[in-house]
Amino acid sequence: MKSYETDSIRLQSERTQFREHSVPLYLTSSFVFENAEQGRALFADEIEGNIYSRFSNPNTSEFIRKMVELEECEDGFAFASGMAAVFSGMAALLQSGDHVLACRSLFGSTHHIFTRIFPKWGIDYTYVDASNPVEWETEIKPNTKMIYIETPSNPGLELIDLAWLGELKTKYNLVLNVDNCFATPYIQNPARFGADLVTHSATKYIDGQGRVLGGGVVGKEDLINEIRFFARQTVPSLSPFNAWLLSKSLETLAIRMEKHSQNAFELAKHFQKHDELEFVKYPFLETHPQYNLAKKQMKLGGGIVTFIVGGGYERAKRFIDSLEMLSVTANLGDTRTIVTHPASTTHSKLSDEEREAVSIYPGLIRVSVGLESLEDIVTDIEQALQKSK
């Protein structure tokens, strides 16, 4: 591996006879065989090559190859969405009777997989607090097969010590699966700390412009082989067009994450002691409960800031409705700054008790800080806070 910036730009599919500088789109459902023997050998996995775009395509192969290299892993598979990646990375490896240990603070759809889908298959789970190492070990059962975490978590920005967790999974011979969506491969590399699988929603920062859906799982070759088999039969595959866009987007991920993180850090500092806010949270603020851990395992603080407006849900609604420039949507990782109210949108299906357990309070606002002028972002939030009093 060369430098991150170089690999994200220079790793490309093999050039065709047309000597193109930019990799072309391969919009084909299938690929022809030179002869019957080649077709047989491809299906028998005796040789490598493209058969059908649900299995592989030069565009999807290039995208996942970059993700593998940037995450310092062995192999990977690309998916049509982040949740397809999350689901497949677990479903391919788990079976009835297995148990998963997971951090309590998870994306809403991931929570539903554990609570409403896996129980139908006889797969059990236990949630534990990110900040309580003792609880992690005491909740491991004889049938525990996987540890699944988000760090930083969505939307609570809770961190989990990856080095410690890597040692724990080795001690008990478990599969460690880390959702690295918020940090991206540029800011954090879970495989360095012992993660067996690294899961991504490429819809977010990997794309970075709110254009397409995509996902990926990278990790150890033997585990990816099982995921690949599962995915080939059951799961929506990433389209060549989306893969082409995502691969091109990776070329600018480093510079974008630098700016996202710079803007987010300055925004968090500006509002840290604001009279209208009860709390501001950002991994690289010294007031973050896990500030030292963030500095240890993250290169930058990332592009997400959360804060709690005084006055609960009604005040939060007034604040959001008072915004003039910032986007109000459930996505994140865009060039445009996005404001989300998790309790009524992304995590609305959780009970009040479940939300409170992961610090999703009625007044909590998640800000995905974009690449606009910091002054303009601050001005819009300031005026919305004043109007919503």
C-alpha positions as CSV (number, residue, x, y, z in Angstrom):
1,M,0.0,0.0,0.0
2,K,1.2,3.5,-0.9
3,S,-0.1,6.5,0.8
4,Y,-3.9,6.7,1.3
5,E,-4.2,9.6,-1.1
6,T,-2.3,7.8,-3.8
7,D,-4.1,4.5,-3.6
8,S,-7.5,6.1,-3.5
9,I,-6.7,7.7,-6.8
10,R,-4.3,5.4,-8.6
11,L,-5.9,1.9,-8.0
12,Q,-8.0,1.4,-11.1
13,S,-9.3,-1.4,-13.3
14,E,-7.0,-2.5,-16.1
15,R,-7.0,-0.2,-19.1
16,T,-8.8,-1.4,-22.2
17,Q,-7.4,-1.3,-25.8
18,F,-8.9,2.3,-26.0
19,R,-6.3,3.6,-23.5
20,E,-8.8,5.5,-21.5
21,H,-7.5,7.7,-18.6
22,S,-10.7,7.5,-16.6
23,V,-12.2,4.0,-16.1
24,P,-15.3,3.5,-18.3
25,L,-18.7,2.3,-17.2
26,Y,-19.3,-1.4,-17.8
27,L,-23.1,-1.4,-18.3
28,T,-23.6,-5.0,-19.1
29,S,-25.6,-7.7,-17.3
30,S,-23.3,-10.5,-18.4
31,F,-19.9,-11.3,-19.9
32,V,-19.2,-13.7,-22.8
33,F,-16.9,-16.7,-22.6
34,E,-14.1,-17.3,-25.1
35,N,-15.1,-20.9,-25.2
36,A,-17.1,-23.6,-23.4
37,E,-14.1,-24.6,-21.3
38,Q,-13.6,-21.0,-20.0
39,G,-17.2,-20.9,-19.0
40,R,-16.9,-24.2,-17.1
41,A,-13.7,-23.0,-15.4
42,L,-15.2,-19.7,-14.3
43,F,-18.2,-21.4,-12.8
44,A,-16.0,-23.9,-11.1
45,D,-13.9,-21.1,-9.5
46,E,-10.8,-22.5,-11.1
47,I,-10.0,-19.1,-12.8
48,E,-10.9,-15.5,-12.0
49,G,-13.1,-13.5,-14.3
50,N,-16.5,-11.8,-14.7
51,I,-19.5,-13.9,-15.3
52,Y,-22.6,-11.8,-14.4
53,S,-22.8,-8.4,-12.9
54,R,-24.7,-9.6,-9.9
55,F,-21.5,-11.5,-9.0
56,S,-18.9,-9.1,-10.2
57,N,-18.2,-6.3,-12.7
58,P,-15.1,-4.3,-13.4
59,N,-16.6,-1.2,-11.8
60,T,-17.8,-2.9,-8.6
61,S,-14.5,-4.8,-8.4
62,E,-12.5,-1.6,-8.7
63,F,-14.5,0.1,-5.9
64,I,-14.2,-2.8,-3.5
65,R,-10.5,-3.3,-4.3
66,K,-10.0,0.3,-3.2
67,M,-12.0,-0.2,0.0
68,V,-10.0,-3.3,0.8
69,E,-6.7,-1.5,0.3
70,L,-7.7,1.6,2.2
71,E,-9.0,-0.4,5.2
72,E,-5.9,-2.6,5.1
73,C,-8.0,-5.8,4.7
74,E,-7.7,-8.9,2.6
75,D,-11.0,-9.1,0.6
76,G,-14.4,-7.5,0.3
77,F,-17.8,-7.4,-1.4
78,A,-19.9,-4.4,-2.6
79,F,-23.6,-4.0,-1.9
80,A,-26.5,-2.0,-3.1
81,S,-26.8,-0.1,0.1
82,G,-25.3,0.3,3.5
83,M,-28.0,-1.8,5.2
84,A,-27.5,-4.6,2.7
85,A,-23.9,-4.6,3.8
86,V,-24.8,-4.5,7.5
87,F,-27.3,-7.4,7.1
88,S,-25.2,-9.6,4.9
89,G,-22.1,-9.2,7.0
90,M,-24.0,-10.8,9.9
91,A,-26.6,-13.1,8.2
92,A,-23.9,-14.9,6.1
93,L,-22.0,-15.9,9.2
94,L,-24.7,-16.5,11.8
95,Q,-27.1,-19.4,12.2
96,S,-29.9,-20.5,14.5
97,G,-28.7,-20.7,18.0
98,D,-25.9,-18.1,17.7
99,H,-25.6,-15.1,19.9
100,V,-24.3,-11.6,19.0
101,L,-22.9,-9.1,21.5
102,A,-23.5,-5.5,20.3
103,C,-23.1,-2.0,21.5
104,R,-26.4,-0.5,22.7
105,S,-26.1,2.6,20.5
106,L,-26.8,1.6,17.0
107,F,-28.4,2.9,13.8
108,G,-32.2,2.4,13.9
109,S,-32.4,-0.1,11.1
110,T,-29.5,-2.2,12.5
111,H,-31.4,-2.2,15.8
112,H,-34.5,-3.7,14.0
113,I,-32.4,-6.5,12.5
114,F,-31.4,-7.5,16.0
115,T,-34.8,-7.1,17.6
116,R,-37.3,-8.1,14.9
117,I,-35.6,-10.1,12.1
118,F,-32.9,-12.2,13.8
119,P,-35.3,-13.6,16.5
120,K,-37.3,-15.2,13.6
121,W,-34.1,-17.2,12.8
122,G,-33.3,-18.1,16.4
123,I,-30.4,-15.7,16.6
124,D,-30.1,-14.0,20.0
125,Y,-28.4,-10.8,21.0
126,T,-27.3,-8.8,24.0
127,Y,-26.8,-5.0,24.1
128,V,-24.0,-3.6,26.3
129,D,-22.9,-0.1,27.1
130,A,-20.0,1.1,25.1
131,S,-18.2,2.6,28.1
132,N,-18.4,-0.5,30.4
133,P,-15.6,-3.0,29.5
134,V,-16.6,-5.3,32.4
135,E,-20.1,-5.7,31.1
136,W,-18.8,-6.7,27.6
137,E,-16.9,-9.7,29.0
138,T,-19.5,-10.9,31.5
139,E,-22.2,-11.0,28.7
140,I,-20.2,-13.3,26.5
141,K,-22.0,-16.7,26.3
142,P,-20.9,-20.1,25.1
143,N,-22.9,-19.5,21.9
144,T,-21.6,-16.0,21.2
145,K,-20.2,-15.8,17.7
146,M,-19.9,-12.2,16.8
147,I,-19.3,-8.7,18.3
148,Y,-20.9,-5.9,16.4
149,I,-20.2,-2.3,17.1
150,E,-20.4,1.3,15.7
151,T,-17.6,3.6,16.7
152,P,-18.4,6.5,16.7
153,S,-22.0,5.5,17.2
154,N,-25.0,7.0,15.4
155,P,-26.1,9.5,16.6
156,G,-24.7,9.5,20.2
157,L,-21.0,9.7,19.1
158,E,-20.0,7.1,21.7
159,L,-16.6,5.5,21.2
160,I,-15.5,2.0,21.9
161,D,-11.8,1.1,22.5
162,L,-10.9,-1.0,19.4
163,A,-7.6,-2.2,20.8
164,W,-9.2,-3.6,23.9
165,L,-12.1,-5.1,22.0
166,G,-9.6,-6.7,19.5
167,E,-8.0,-8.4,22.5
168,L,-11.3,-9.5,23.9
169,K,-12.5,-11.1,20.6
170,T,-9.2,-13.0,20.3
171,K,-9.5,-14.3,23.8
172,Y,-12.9,-15.8,23.1
173,N,-12.4,-16.5,19.4
174,L,-15.2,-14.3,18.2
175,V,-15.7,-12.3,14.9
176,L,-15.3,-8.6,15.5
177,N,-17.5,-6.6,13.0
178,V,-17.1,-2.8,13.1
179,D,-19.4,-0.3,11.4
180,N,-16.9,2.4,10.3
181,C,-19.4,4.6,8.5
182,F,-18.9,7.8,10.6
183,A,-15.1,7.7,10.6
184,T,-14.4,6.4,7.0
185,P,-11.1,4.6,6.1
186,Y,-9.3,7.9,6.1
187,I,-9.9,8.7,9.8
188,Q,-10.0,5.2,11.4
189,N,-8.9,1.7,10.4
190,P,-10.5,-1.0,12.7
191,A,-8.5,-3.8,11.1
192,R,-5.3,-2.4,12.6
193,F,-6.9,-3.1,16.0
194,G,-8.0,-6.6,15.2
195,A,-11.4,-6.2,13.5
196,D,-12.2,-9.2,11.3
197,L,-14.9,-7.3,9.3
198,V,-15.3,-3.6,8.5
199,T,-18.7,-2.5,7.3
200,H,-19.6,0.7,5.4
201,S,-22.6,2.6,4.2
202,A,-20.9,4.1,1.1
203,T,-24.1,6.2,0.7
204,K,-22.6,8.6,3.3
205,Y,-19.1,10.0,3.2
206,I,-17.8,7.6,0.6
207,D,-20.1,9.2,-2.0
208,G,-20.1,12.5,-0.2
209,Q,-22.6,14.3,-2.4
210,G,-25.9,12.6,-1.7
211,R,-26.2,11.0,-5.1
212,V,-26.2,7.2,-4.8
213,L,-26.7,4.3,-2.5
214,G,-24.0,1.8,-1.8
215,G,-22.3,-0.3,0.8
216,G,-19.4,-2.7,1.4
217,V,-17.9,-5.2,3.8
218,V,-14.2,-5.8,3.8
219,G,-12.1,-8.1,6.0
220,K,-10.5,-11.5,6.3
221,E,-10.6,-13.6,3.2
222,D,-12.3,-16.6,4.7
223,L,-15.1,-14.6,6.1
224,I,-15.6,-12.6,2.9
225,N,-15.8,-15.9,1.0
226,E,-18.8,-16.8,3.1
227,I,-20.4,-13.4,2.7
228,R,-19.8,-13.5,-1.1
229,F,-21.5,-16.8,-1.4
230,F,-24.5,-15.5,0.6
231,A,-24.7,-12.3,-1.3
232,R,-24.5,-13.9,-4.7
233,Q,-27.7,-15.8,-4.0
234,T,-29.7,-13.4,-1.9
235,V,-28.7,-9.7,-1.7
236,P,-29.0,-6.7,-4.0
237,S,-25.6,-6.1,-5.6
238,L,-24.1,-2.7,-6.2
239,S,-24.9,-1.4,-9.7
240,P,-21.9,-0.7,-12.0
241,F,-23.0,3.0,-12.3
242,N,-23.1,3.5,-8.6
243,A,-19.8,1.7,-8.2
244,W,-18.2,3.9,-10.8
245,L,-19.4,7.0,-8.9
246,L,-18.3,5.7,-5.5
247,S,-14.8,4.7,-6.8
248,K,-14.4,8.2,-8.3
249,S,-15.6,9.7,-5.0
250,L,-12.9,7.9,-3.1
251,E,-10.3,9.9,-5.0
252,T,-11.4,13.0,-3.0
253,L,-12.4,11.4,0.3
254,A,-9.2,12.5,2.1
255,I,-9.4,16.1,1.3
256,R,-13.2,16.1,2.0
257,M,-12.8,14.5,5.4
258,E,-10.1,17.0,6.3
259,K,-12.6,19.8,5.6
260,H,-15.6,18.1,7.2
261,S,-13.6,17.6,10.3
262,Q,-12.2,21.1,10.4
263,N,-15.6,22.6,10.0
264,A,-17.2,20.3,12.6
265,F,-14.5,20.9,15.2
266,E,-14.8,24.7,14.8
267,L,-18.6,24.5,14.9
268,A,-18.5,22.4,18.1
269,K,-16.1,24.9,19.7
270,H,-18.2,27.9,18.7
271,F,-21.4,26.5,20.2
272,Q,-19.8,24.6,23.2
273,K,-20.9,27.2,25.7
274,H,-24.0,28.6,24.0
275,D,-26.8,29.7,26.3
276,E,-29.5,28.0,24.3
277,L,-27.8,24.6,24.2
278,E,-27.6,22.1,27.1
279,F,-24.7,20.1,25.7
280,V,-22.5,19.9,22.6
281,K,-20.7,16.7,21.7
282,Y,-17.8,16.1,19.3
283,P,-15.1,13.4,19.6
284,F,-12.2,15.9,19.5
285,L,-13.7,18.3,22.0
286,E,-11.9,17.9,25.4
287,T,-15.4,17.7,27.0
288,H,-16.2,14.5,25.2
289,P,-16.3,11.7,27.8
290,Q,-13.9,9.6,25.6
291,Y,-11.7,12.4,24.2
292,N,-8.5,10.5,25.0
293,L,-9.7,7.4,23.2
294,A,-10.8,9.5,20.2
295,K,-7.3,10.9,19.9
296,K,-5.8,7.5,20.2
297,Q,-7.7,5.6,17.5
298,M,-9.0,8.4,15.2
299,K,-6.9,10.6,12.9
300,L,-9.6,13.4,13.0
301,G,-12.8,14.0,14.8
302,G,-15.1,13.4,11.8
303,G,-17.9,15.5,10.4
304,I,-20.7,14.9,12.9
305,V,-21.7,17.2,15.8
306,T,-24.6,16.7,18.2
307,F,-26.2,19.1,20.6
308,I,-29.2,19.3,22.8
309,V,-31.5,22.3,22.6
310,G,-33.2,23.4,25.8
311,G,-37.0,22.9,25.6
312,G,-37.2,19.3,24.3
313,Y,-39.0,18.1,21.2
314,E,-41.1,21.2,20.7
315,R,-38.1,23.5,20.8
316,A,-36.2,21.1,18.5
317,K,-39.0,21.3,16.0
318,R,-39.1,25.1,16.1
319,F,-35.3,25.1,15.7
320,I,-35.4,22.9,12.6
321,D,-38.3,24.8,11.0
322,S,-36.3,28.1,11.5
323,L,-33.3,27.0,9.5
324,E,-32.9,28.9,6.2
325,M,-29.9,27.3,4.5
326,L,-29.1,24.0,6.1
327,S,-30.8,20.9,4.7
328,V,-33.3,18.9,6.8
329,T,-33.1,15.3,5.8
330,A,-32.2,11.9,7.3
331,N,-28.9,11.4,5.4
332,L,-25.4,12.4,6.4
333,G,-21.9,12.8,4.9
334,D,-23.0,15.2,2.2
335,T,-21.1,18.3,1.0
336,R,-24.2,20.2,2.2
337,T,-24.7,20.5,6.0
338,I,-27.6,18.4,7.1
339,V,-29.6,18.7,10.3
340,T,-31.6,15.7,11.6
341,H,-33.8,15.1,14.7
342,P,-33.0,11.4,15.4
343,A,-35.8,10.9,18.0
344,S,-38.6,11.6,15.4
345,T,-36.9,10.2,12.3
346,T,-34.0,7.7,12.1
347,H,-34.6,6.3,15.6
348,S,-38.3,7.0,15.9
349,K,-39.2,3.3,16.0
350,L,-37.3,2.8,19.2
351,S,-39.3,3.1,22.5
352,D,-38.7,6.1,24.8
353,E,-36.8,3.8,27.1
354,E,-34.6,2.5,24.3
355,R,-33.8,6.0,23.1
356,E,-33.0,7.2,26.6
357,A,-30.6,4.3,27.1
358,V,-28.5,5.5,24.2
359,S,-28.8,9.2,25.0
360,I,-31.2,10.1,22.2
361,Y,-33.1,12.8,24.0
362,P,-36.1,14.7,22.6
363,G,-34.0,17.8,22.2
364,L,-31.0,16.1,20.5
365,I,-30.0,17.5,17.1
366,R,-27.5,15.7,14.8
367,V,-25.6,18.0,12.5
368,S,-23.6,16.5,9.6
369,V,-21.3,19.4,9.0
370,G,-20.7,20.1,5.3
371,L,-18.2,21.9,3.2
372,E,-19.9,25.3,3.0
373,S,-18.3,28.4,4.6
374,L,-18.1,27.8,8.3
375,E,-19.4,31.3,8.9
376,D,-22.5,30.6,6.9
377,I,-23.2,27.4,8.8
378,V,-22.8,29.1,12.1
379,T,-25.0,32.0,11.1
380,D,-27.9,29.8,10.1
381,I,-27.7,27.8,13.4
382,E,-27.4,31.0,15.4
383,Q,-30.5,32.6,13.8
384,A,-32.5,29.4,14.2
385,L,-31.7,29.1,17.9
386,Q,-32.8,32.7,18.4
387,K,-36.0,32.4,16.4
388,S,-37.0,29.1,18.2
389,K,-36.8,30.5,21.7
